Amino acid sequence: MPEQRSYMHLVRPNVAAPGAPAANGPSTVKIQAPALFQILEIVSKQVLYTDKRIIGTLLGSRSDDLSEFEIKHAFMVPCNETGDSVTIEDHTHKTLYQLYKKAHPKDAVLGWFGSSSTIDNTTGLIHDFYSKGSDRAYPYPAIYLNVDYLKDNRISEPKLSTYIGAAVGKPVSGVQLGWKANINNYIFTPIPNEVISSSVTEKIALNNLREKSVNTASFVLDSAEDASFLSAQLEAVTSNIDKLLAEISNVDNSDANLDLLRLLSNNLLNKPQLLTNLPELERLFSAHNQDVTLIEYLTKVIKEQIELSARLTATAEAEKKY
């Protein structure tokens, strides 16, 4: 009698989104270099706030057959996690997405990113947020990009992992998303990704970062190291001056040496008078610092005005709908 064997056949999830028609999921995810730098800058805040989850929205384009996603931009979305509950600031997400949409009308929300060592219930809840509703990935599949840069509680080279999630079971109806972690369960399937660069400058910067070794101890500059570097530079300048003085004291009366002495003398006589006027130097330096501070203040004010205008516009559009 032949031996009977049982098998479990697992199929890669190809659902578009919960409650949406079926569609093929992406087979590869391309990440543009500027978007990667934005993501790394955002997730690096996790070092300062170890007890707070850092997430953000991925923006970009999809191929016609939905087999390829290209991430072009990313921004941070605040969220608060308490036990089995998580609150995502949907207003911030919609406001920033609408601002980006004005400059890039052909791009859309692809999914979200975060930095977590494991995939837990909260991961599925956040993925459900990006898989449903307007101004999100619906009706297309949302992707999840995870940046893992901690190894044994120490900073290491970032590792990028991309996933597509498929809902398991029937979602609970009549319950608002974003409060309980047991509303939906998701199966996350890894999909390949690659970092691309569209310009020569981006390629040079990306290759330079890949060739650099990562300092696993700390990314914070040490003041003692700065002081030692400055001391080494001053010692090098002093050594060059001593060599120049020794050369001058040992010259003879040949024409070449006389031309060299004449050149040095002219350079010393033609030095800017400002270098000897310390009060004027201090005044110019103070004025420069004031100009820089004023520019930073004006930039901050303009940014706040743009955000306020976008929020007022979003509020007015919401009132028109209702």
Steps between C-alpha positions, in 0.01 A plus 500: 500500500660828396591745774265797527648845549331827578615831358426865565509711185577868569436750223662840486232757597381689196198678642490867418365617832237389751164525329650578157507295179786256456817625331855383464731626771836662428795277418767761571533834677741768381614766747645824368811623682348833621199312642735259678685791663167647616396166650832453679482854638151437637564159654819631662271687742431159653841531667380807692152361576557132570155458655313650203419340166610701196300449179449686174330495161659375178420687179580410142367330189385156384555327170204433273493131588555576872808278503740780593477776759740795507539699823582865428420686822416443866383701796445432869154447650467537880344212689446410864514139613352392834486130571277336237381836369656739251389842382620634163463869418298464182470877457878541479521216249230650276641855522854401406376267227284773345796740500715240328218419255491860378859476378484133393146429379591162347644352822296324766528336842681167474502396864696579812835451668623445853783365710419190699686182585186286475163498325232518769128574527563873485678453169187339358284779639713773340503306174122482514490878536697544178297234317160667545340837442571796277844662464660161567607198294144370444397332269857388430713288734688694766866421553691508827864607510691413817838651588696290747809682622535371858700188581544409865380854591779653291472692174603295198470525125131547408326197350199566277214248481182543298176306549152475356221419745184298447212507747408168659140435598201729481553851642280601789227733373384810683830557679713804425854422388786616714401411856512125557780280370279194445276647227692339211779248466748518215745265332812688390687356204852631421555652156838600354616861494784700353636851543527698177643841411380718215791745469879492504511697825271253673709207376820656635342572839345153521824323407690713750262397778528133404879513505516675837525277804229547759605617845307259721606673821331835456399754241536791739810713454722506803623841608833351604550363149419842352754665727768245411431548129530879535821458698646277229415757233663782700810289550517439125478874430768572760725235344458656155589845638812360668606337173446829316706695754778242484500523120517880512787502749708262286459669161795640307518800268406315182241646264248222567512554875475877459188456286351272764571754778355779288183296440457425871556864588241620249244251628552615858472866403186441294307315768152640574504766769182349638695204640677729745182680609352270763205725600391521136528123463283449809242747367479326162478158663217615729313654206537174307358299790205739524431460128507121530265511801262731314493270195427197720220689675344612172523146362322363805227767478440428129483125567245553778293727273497234226393230746227727642374582152491131408306414816248779436457382142450138613246612762310707243491208256379265773221742592392519136468121484269495800 
